[in-house]
Amino acid sequence: MTDQPPKKDITIYLTGFGPFRRHTQNSSWAITSSFLPHTTIHTETHAITLQPHPHWLKVAYATVTSEIPPLHTATDNEFDYILHVGLGKAGGYHLERRAFEDGYVFGDVDGKVPGGADAAPERGIMHSEGEERREPGGREFGCALDLQWVVEGVEKFEPEETPGKELPIKVSDDAGRFLCEFIYYTSLKAACEKEGNGKLKSEKVLFMHVPPLAEPFGVETGRKVLIEVAKGMVKAGEERKVVS
């Protein structure tokens, strides 16, 4: 009997957001916090530790600006990948491909935009959800992983909430130009600066939108999806399934 080679240890850091608007329980944090204090999952080749942030992130630009970049430079909390999770539209799961630097005009829970200025009254958080118009975005940062390959490899289990139907998961090019896209941009930029290659893409950072709780999926389905996406993220990164 041939001895199996030891599995490679991989750590994925997870973040989720706190309440805003009608969402008193943000599904992104409900899902990510279910892995606290940490959870290890296994593939044939890797032991993947899911390490959630110790608390939910306030839906505020200042919070993201102060808390996310240090995660990429801390020496006491090193990770191999980071998966940000945020609340999206009802119905399915989206892996976001890109995030822009500018164009964040909608106010956060404090009524602010990046930099601390007050948002225009007609662009407060109460008017931002579902908004389709986009301001010019400046530099475009992106995930270097082949996300379509990741999606195709995610186990297409049938969620208990929708028997007889496959899991609705796809790649998206529009992260919403609100806090979800802002955290993605902020994290991608920090990762690119750390890697120091002059590029605007990183293999280490990914953002996933999840639907509100019970619209139609619950926390348990969200957990299963996150686990499969985490496995796909690692497989793509370690096997160099990337895009230029």
Helices and strands as residue ranges (DSSP letters): E 8-15, H 27-32, G 33-35, E 39-42, E 46-52, H 61-73, E 81-87, E 93-96, E 98-100, G 121-123, G 125-127, E 140-143, H 147-153, E 169-172, H 179-195, E 201-202, E 205-210, H 219-238
